[in-house]
């Protein structure tokens, strides 16, 4: 198993972490909390020759979901989030994306 941590810079929040877990043999990959800087995350996924199977979100705040759309469009994968947080994915008042100055990609 390969585990990578990517530090993401988010303007009003500071740094946050995104994690990538990959099966070394199959290259099946899970991305956890892709919160910003999609180009940085995509660069690592390309380096790993990732086959994204899952995008796991620990909760719906903007600093954990901002790059989901880009990663899903480029690599596919199933988005996983707790059912109680799902409505917040598209509601800036709940995910605080406007408040922290993030565009939900």
C-alpha positions in Angstrom: 0.0 0.0 0.0 1.2 3.5 -0.8 0.0 6.4 1.4 0.8 9.9 0.3 -0.1 13.1 2.1 -0.4 16.3 0.1 -0.4 19.6 2.0 -2.9 22.0 0.3 -2.8 25.8 0.8 -6.2 27.3 1.4 -6.1 31.1 1.6 -8.3 31.8 4.6 -7.9 28.5 6.3 -4.1 27.9 6.0 -2.9 24.4 5.2 -5.1 21.3 5.1 -4.3 17.7 4.1 -5.4 15.5 1.3 -4.4 11.8 1.4 -4.0 9.3 -1.4 -4.0 5.6 -0.7 -3.1 3.2 -3.5 -2.9 -0.6 -4.0 0.6 -0.9 -5.5 -0.3 -3.9 -7.6 -3.7 -2.9 -9.1 -3.1 0.9 -8.9 -6.7 1.3 -7.5 -6.6 4.5 -5.6 -8.7 6.4 -3.0 -8.4 10.1 -2.6 -9.4 11.5 0.8 -10.5 15.1 1.3 -9.4 16.8 -2.0 -9.9 20.3 -0.6 -8.1 22.6 -3.0 -5.3 22.8 -5.6 -6.7 20.2 -7.9 -3.6 20.5 -10.2 -1.3 19.5 -7.4 -3.5 16.4 -6.6 -3.8 15.5 -10.3 0.0 15.7 -10.7 0.4 13.2 -7.8 -2.3 10.9 -9.3 -0.6 11.0 -12.7 2.8 10.2 -11.1 1.2 7.2 -9.4 -0.6 6.1 -12.6 -3.7 6.1 -10.4 -7.0 4.4 -11.2 -9.2 6.4 -8.9 -11.9 4.1 -7.4 -13.1 6.3 -4.5 -13.1 9.9 -3.5 -13.7 9.8 0.3 -14.9 13.0 2.1 -14.8 13.1 5.8 -17.3 15.9 5.8 -18.7 18.6 3.5 -16.7 21.7 4.3 -15.2 23.5 1.4 -11.6 22.9 2.6 -12.3 19.2 2.1 -14.4 19.2 -1.1 -13.2 22.0 -3.4 -11.3 19.8 -5.9 -13.8 16.9 -6.0 -15.4 17.9 -9.3 -12.1 18.2 -11.1 -10.8 14.9 -9.9 -14.1 13.1 -10.6 -14.2 14.5 -14.1 -10.6 13.6 -14.9 -10.3 10.2 -13.2 -13.8 9.0 -12.3 -14.3 7.3 -9.0 -17.3 7.1 -6.7 -17.7 9.9 -4.2 -18.3 8.7 -0.6 -19.6 10.9 2.2 -21.9 10.3 5.2 -25.5 10.7 4.2 -26.0 13.5 6.7 -23.3 15.6 5.0 -24.4 14.9 1.4 -26.8 17.9 1.1 -24.0 20.2 2.1 -21.9 19.3 -0.9 -23.9 21.8 -3.0 -24.9 24.3 -0.4 -22.3 27.1 0.1 -24.1 28.1 3.4 -23.4 24.6 4.8 -20.0 23.9 3.2 -18.7 27.4 3.9 -17.0 27.6 0.5 -18.0 31.3 0.0 -16.9 32.2 3.6 -13.5 30.7 3.2 -13.1 32.0 -0.4 -13.1 28.6 -2.2 -14.7 27.9 -5.5 -16.2 24.4 -5.5 -14.7 23.1 -8.7 
